[in-house]
Amino acid sequence: MNRKEWNKLARTFEKNVCDISREETAGQIKRYVARAKIPRQGGVLVDMGCGIGTFILQYGHRFAEIVGVEYASDIIARAKKRCAKVTGVTWHTAGVEAAGKRIGPRADLTVCMNVITVPNAAKRKAMWDGIAAVTKRGGHALVVVASLEAEQMIGKLLGEEPGGHCNGLVDHDGALQKHFTRAELSEDFSCAGFSVKKIGKAFYPWSKEGLRPTPKLRANPPWDWVALAERV
Ligand SMILES: C[S@@+](CC[C@H](N)C(=O)[O-])C[C@H]1O[C@@H](n2cnc3c(N)ncnc32)[C@H](O)[C@@H]1O
């Protein structure tokens, strides 16, 4: 999806987009944030592709300074309104690829959740580089990506033919979206200059896949990969 298409979702974001820090069902994001060693004072958070600001609303109080980066102007406008009471926030209507030049390597915690989705590998690399460019050495980055293994599990449960996901590209309502294997996520994170600490599953409800859960589906919830890594 491009910036224009994201903007069209601004008003219906909660309904049509998986806002993982609000929607995940097993408290995984909270556990990963707790492991990130945020300084007691003066901590800096950079949220890359912040959407309507849900992570900032939930965790912003732990930081002295927060930077929200989001390229869709109608979406960042909603984030600004929703986070009006959070102190110390600066907003950039910009791409994550170029954020390093504006912000510099200042983040104790950089988050980038469900933003690295573009099919083009060079564009994804530019996004990983953007994450590295805003994260200070010894700081952490928390990244959430769509899981290819989860996509394969969903297909199996629904009795679909296996395969058809060339290079992890999955057709979602006519738009190709990159899905990562666990190993690929680890490799991309490492190549961007991080030491990966932990990768796990952030489960979300079946309703986000447009399905009503049967007991069998309820026992096998879909998930995104969540990864925490330290900038080296
Ligand atoms: C699936 S939403 C996730 C929003 C938020 N991170 C969350 O977890 O709720 C993806 C967001 O990333 C933004 N986005 C996608 N590509 C971007 C880019 N290259 N630079 C900045 N923002 C981007 C979209 O506009 C959208 O708001």
The ligand as an SDF file (V2000), in Angstrom:
LIG
                    3D

 27 29  0  0  0  0  0  0  0  0999 V2000
   -0.4550   -1.3260    9.8380 C   0  0  0  0  0  0  0  0  0  0  0  0
   -0.2560    0.3560   10.2400 S   0  0  0  0  0  0  0  0  0  0  0  0
    0.5300    0.1990   11.8070 C   0  0  0  0  0  0  0  0  0  0  0  0
    0.4680    1.4770   12.6090 C   0  0  0  0  0  0  0  0  0  0  0  0
    1.1230    1.3800   13.9760 C   0  0  0  0  0  0  0  0  0  0  0  0
    2.5280    1.1050   13.8950 N   0  0  0  0  0  0  0  0  0  0  0  0
    0.4020    0.3260   14.8000 C   0  0  0  0  0  0  0  0  0  0  0  0
    1.0100   -0.7010   15.1260 O   0  0  0  0  0  0  0  0  0  0  0  0
   -0.7620    0.5320   15.0940 O   0  0  0  0  0  0  0  0  0  0  0  0
    1.0730    0.8860    9.1980 C   0  0  0  0  0  0  0  0  0  0  0  0
    1.3270    2.3850    9.2940 C   0  0  0  0  0  0  0  0  0  0  0  0
    2.6010    2.6670    8.7310 O   0  0  0  0  0  0  0  0  0  0  0  0
    2.4950    3.8080    7.8920 C   0  0  0  0  0  0  0  0  0  0  0  0
    3.5710    3.6730    6.8950 N   0  0  0  0  0  0  0  0  0  0  0  0
    3.6970    2.7230    5.9480 C   0  0  0  0  0  0  0  0  0  0  0  0
    4.8340    2.8900    5.2520 N   0  0  0  0  0  0  0  0  0  0  0  0
    5.4520    3.9650    5.7830 C   0  0  0  0  0  0  0  0  0  0  0  0
    6.6700    4.6290    5.5000 C   0  0  0  0  0  0  0  0  0  0  0  0
    7.4640    4.2130    4.5240 N   0  0  0  0  0  0  0  0  0  0  0  0
    7.0060    5.6980    6.2470 N   0  0  0  0  0  0  0  0  0  0  0  0
    6.1790    6.1430    7.2310 C   0  0  0  0  0  0  0  0  0  0  0  0
    5.0070    5.5520    7.5500 N   0  0  0  0  0  0  0  0  0  0  0  0
    4.6460    4.4740    6.8400 C   0  0  0  0  0  0  0  0  0  0  0  0
    1.0890    3.7380    7.3230 C   0  0  0  0  0  0  0  0  0  0  0  0
    0.6440    4.9940    6.8700 O   0  0  0  0  0  0  0  0  0  0  0  0
    0.3070    3.2180    8.5290 C   0  0  0  0  0  0  0  0  0  0  0  0
   -0.1420    4.2520    9.3470 O   0  0  0  0  0  0  0  0  0  0  0  0
  1  2  1  0
  2  3  1  0
  2 10  1  0
  3  4  1  0
  4  5  1  0
  5  6  1  0
  5  7  1  0
  7  8  2  0
  7  9  1  0
 10 11  1  0
 11 12  1  0
 11 26  1  0
 12 13  1  0
 13 14  1  0
 13 24  1  0
 14 15  1  0
 14 23  1  0
 15 16  2  0
 16 17  1  0
 17 18  1  0
 17 23  2  0
 18 19  1  0
 18 20  2  0
 20 21  1  0
 21 22  2  0
 22 23  1  0
 24 25  1  0
 24 26  1  0
 26 27  1  0
M  CHG  2   2   1   9  -1
M  END
$$$$
